[in-house]
Amino acid sequence: PVGLVYLAVAGADGVETIEKKLVPERKTFKAMASQAALNLLRVKLLTNPFHKTEV
C-alpha cells in the first residue's frame, strides 16, 4: 500500500524489522523513511554498542 515501508537492521544478535505507515506524499515519505531508518540504526547501536577488542 501507498505509504508503507519495511525497515531492518542486522547485527550479531539477529535481525530486527519494523513496519512503518507514513504519509503518501513522495517527498515527505522519503524524508520520513530515511529518518526512521537512521533512528532504528541509532537505537540498535545504543542498545548493543561495539565491543572493543585488544590488539
Chimera marker file (.cmm) of the C-alpha trace (Angstrom):
<marker_set name="trace">
<marker id="1" x="0.000" y="0.000" z="0.000" r="1" g="1" b="0" radius="0.5"/>
<marker id="2" x="0.999" y="3.600" z="-0.530" r="1" g="1" b="0" radius="0.5"/>
<marker id="3" x="2.896" y="4.980" z="2.465" r="1" g="1" b="0" radius="0.5"/>
<marker id="4" x="4.039" y="1.596" z="3.793" r="1" g="1" b="0" radius="0.5"/>
<marker id="5" x="7.727" y="0.836" z="4.310" r="1" g="1" b="0" radius="0.5"/>
<marker id="6" x="9.615" y="-2.000" z="5.963" r="1" g="1" b="0" radius="0.5"/>
<marker id="7" x="12.961" y="-1.319" z="7.630" r="1" g="1" b="0" radius="0.5"/>
<marker id="8" x="15.505" y="-3.772" z="9.015" r="1" g="1" b="0" radius="0.5"/>
<marker id="9" x="18.803" y="-3.733" z="10.834" r="1" g="1" b="0" radius="0.5"/>
<marker id="10" x="21.006" y="-6.796" z="11.305" r="1" g="1" b="0" radius="0.5"/>
<marker id="11" x="23.649" y="-7.483" z="13.888" r="1" g="1" b="0" radius="0.5"/>
<marker id="12" x="25.383" y="-10.315" z="15.686" r="1" g="1" b="0" radius="0.5"/>
<marker id="13" x="22.255" y="-10.858" z="17.775" r="1" g="1" b="0" radius="0.5"/>
<marker id="14" x="19.933" y="-11.211" z="14.781" r="1" g="1" b="0" radius="0.5"/>
<marker id="15" x="17.713" y="-9.093" z="12.559" r="1" g="1" b="0" radius="0.5"/>
<marker id="16" x="15.160" y="-6.539" z="13.732" r="1" g="1" b="0" radius="0.5"/>
<marker id="17" x="12.446" y="-5.431" z="11.323" r="1" g="1" b="0" radius="0.5"/>
<marker id="18" x="9.761" y="-2.800" z="11.651" r="1" g="1" b="0" radius="0.5"/>
<marker id="19" x="6.801" y="-1.748" z="9.559" r="1" g="1" b="0" radius="0.5"/>
<marker id="20" x="6.032" y="1.974" z="9.277" r="1" g="1" b="0" radius="0.5"/>
<marker id="21" x="2.950" y="3.598" z="7.824" r="1" g="1" b="0" radius="0.5"/>
<marker id="22" x="3.911" y="7.052" z="6.615" r="1" g="1" b="0" radius="0.5"/>
<marker id="23" x="2.308" y="9.845" z="4.632" r="1" g="1" b="0" radius="0.5"/>
<marker id="24" x="1.751" y="9.102" z="0.925" r="1" g="1" b="0" radius="0.5"/>
<marker id="25" x="3.347" y="12.305" z="-0.435" r="1" g="1" b="0" radius="0.5"/>
<marker id="26" x="6.589" y="11.193" z="-2.096" r="1" g="1" b="0" radius="0.5"/>
<marker id="27" x="8.951" y="13.924" z="-0.875" r="1" g="1" b="0" radius="0.5"/>
<marker id="28" x="7.715" y="13.730" z="2.716" r="1" g="1" b="0" radius="0.5"/>
<marker id="29" x="7.634" y="9.916" z="2.587" r="1" g="1" b="0" radius="0.5"/>
<marker id="30" x="11.286" y="9.725" z="1.518" r="1" g="1" b="0" radius="0.5"/>
<marker id="31" x="12.367" y="12.083" z="4.295" r="1" g="1" b="0" radius="0.5"/>
<marker id="32" x="10.360" y="10.259" z="6.961" r="1" g="1" b="0" radius="0.5"/>
<marker id="33" x="11.503" y="6.815" z="5.789" r="1" g="1" b="0" radius="0.5"/>
<marker id="34" x="15.170" y="7.807" z="5.885" r="1" g="1" b="0" radius="0.5"/>
<marker id="35" x="14.751" y="9.336" z="9.358" r="1" g="1" b="0" radius="0.5"/>
<marker id="36" x="13.017" y="6.177" z="10.595" r="1" g="1" b="0" radius="0.5"/>
<marker id="37" x="15.846" y="4.023" z="9.196" r="1" g="1" b="0" radius="0.5"/>
<marker id="38" x="18.518" y="6.164" z="10.833" r="1" g="1" b="0" radius="0.5"/>
<marker id="39" x="16.625" y="6.113" z="14.126" r="1" g="1" b="0" radius="0.5"/>
<marker id="40" x="16.342" y="2.314" z="14.019" r="1" g="1" b="0" radius="0.5"/>
<marker id="41" x="20.104" y="2.096" z="13.490" r="1" g="1" b="0" radius="0.5"/>
<marker id="42" x="20.747" y="4.644" z="16.278" r="1" g="1" b="0" radius="0.5"/>
<marker id="43" x="18.633" y="2.691" z="18.764" r="1" g="1" b="0" radius="0.5"/>
<marker id="44" x="20.338" y="-0.578" z="17.783" r="1" g="1" b="0" radius="0.5"/>
<marker id="45" x="23.798" y="0.927" z="18.291" r="1" g="1" b="0" radius="0.5"/>
<marker id="46" x="22.850" y="2.445" z="21.644" r="1" g="1" b="0" radius="0.5"/>
<marker id="47" x="21.474" y="-0.837" z="22.971" r="1" g="1" b="0" radius="0.5"/>
<marker id="48" x="24.262" y="-3.037" z="21.530" r="1" g="1" b="0" radius="0.5"/>
<marker id="49" x="27.471" y="-0.996" z="21.473" r="1" g="1" b="0" radius="0.5"/>
<marker id="50" x="30.546" y="-2.235" z="19.659" r="1" g="1" b="0" radius="0.5"/>
<marker id="51" x="32.818" y="-4.376" z="21.773" r="1" g="1" b="0" radius="0.5"/>
<marker id="52" x="36.413" y="-3.229" z="21.940" r="1" g="1" b="0" radius="0.5"/>
<marker id="53" x="38.960" y="-5.896" z="21.184" r="1" g="1" b="0" radius="0.5"/>
<marker id="54" x="42.566" y="-5.922" z="22.275" r="1" g="1" b="0" radius="0.5"/>
<marker id="55" x="45.240" y="-5.869" z="19.613" r="1" g="1" b="0" radius="0.5"/>
<link id1="1" id2="2" r="1" g="1" b="0" radius="0.2"/>
<link id1="2" id2="3" r="1" g="1" b="0" radius="0.2"/>
<link id1="3" id2="4" r="1" g="1" b="0" radius="0.2"/>
<link id1="4" id2="5" r="1" g="1" b="0" radius="0.2"/>
<link id1="5" id2="6" r="1" g="1" b="0" radius="0.2"/>
<link id1="6" id2="7" r="1" g="1" b="0" radius="0.2"/>
<link id1="7" id2="8" r="1" g="1" b="0" radius="0.2"/>
<link id1="8" id2="9" r="1" g="1" b="0" radius="0.2"/>
<link id1="9" id2="10" r="1" g="1" b="0" radius="0.2"/>
<link id1="10" id2="11" r="1" g="1" b="0" radius="0.2"/>
<link id1="11" id2="12" r="1" g="1" b="0" radius="0.2"/>
<link id1="12" id2="13" r="1" g="1" b="0" radius="0.2"/>
<link id1="13" id2="14" r="1" g="1" b="0" radius="0.2"/>
<link id1="14" id2="15" r="1" g="1" b="0" radius="0.2"/>
<link id1="15" id2="16" r="1" g="1" b="0" radius="0.2"/>
<link id1="16" id2="17" r="1" g="1" b="0" radius="0.2"/>
<link id1="17" id2="18" r="1" g="1" b="0" radius="0.2"/>
<link id1="18" id2="19" r="1" g="1" b="0" radius="0.2"/>
<link id1="19" id2="20" r="1" g="1" b="0" radius="0.2"/>
<link id1="20" id2="21" r="1" g="1" b="0" radius="0.2"/>
<link id1="21" id2="22" r="1" g="1" b="0" radius="0.2"/>
<link id1="22" id2="23" r="1" g="1" b="0" radius="0.2"/>
<link id1="23" id2="24" r="1" g="1" b="0" radius="0.2"/>
<link id1="24" id2="25" r="1" g="1" b="0" radius="0.2"/>
<link id1="25" id2="26" r="1" g="1" b="0" radius="0.2"/>
<link id1="26" id2="27" r="1" g="1" b="0" radius="0.2"/>
<link id1="27" id2="28" r="1" g="1" b="0" radius="0.2"/>
<link id1="28" id2="29" r="1" g="1" b="0" radius="0.2"/>
<link id1="29" id2="30" r="1" g="1" b="0" radius="0.2"/>
<link id1="30" id2="31" r="1" g="1" b="0" radius="0.2"/>
<link id1="31" id2="32" r="1" g="1" b="0" radius="0.2"/>
<link id1="32" id2="33" r="1" g="1" b="0" radius="0.2"/>
<link id1="33" id2="34" r="1" g="1" b="0" radius="0.2"/>
<link id1="34" id2="35" r="1" g="1" b="0" radius="0.2"/>
<link id1="35" id2="36" r="1" g="1" b="0" radius="0.2"/>
<link id1="36" id2="37" r="1" g="1" b="0" radius="0.2"/>
<link id1="37" id2="38" r="1" g="1" b="0" radius="0.2"/>
<link id1="38" id2="39" r="1" g="1" b="0" radius="0.2"/>
<link id1="39" id2="40" r="1" g="1" b="0" radius="0.2"/>
<link id1="40" id2="41" r="1" g="1" b="0" radius="0.2"/>
<link id1="41" id2="42" r="1" g="1" b="0" radius="0.2"/>
<link id1="42" id2="43" r="1" g="1" b="0" radius="0.2"/>
<link id1="43" id2="44" r="1" g="1" b="0" radius="0.2"/>
<link id1="44" id2="45" r="1" g="1" b="0" radius="0.2"/>
<link id1="45" id2="46" r="1" g="1" b="0" radius="0.2"/>
<link id1="46" id2="47" r="1" g="1" b="0" radius="0.2"/>
<link id1="47" id2="48" r="1" g="1" b="0" radius="0.2"/>
<link id1="48" id2="49" r="1" g="1" b="0" radius="0.2"/>
<link id1="49" id2="50" r="1" g="1" b="0" radius="0.2"/>
<link id1="50" id2="51" r="1" g="1" b="0" radius="0.2"/>
<link id1="51" id2="52" r="1" g="1" b="0" radius="0.2"/>
<link id1="52" id2="53" r="1" g="1" b="0" radius="0.2"/>
<link id1="53" id2="54" r="1" g="1" b="0" radius="0.2"/>
<link id1="54" id2="55" r="1" g="1" b="0" radius="0.2"/>
</marker_set>
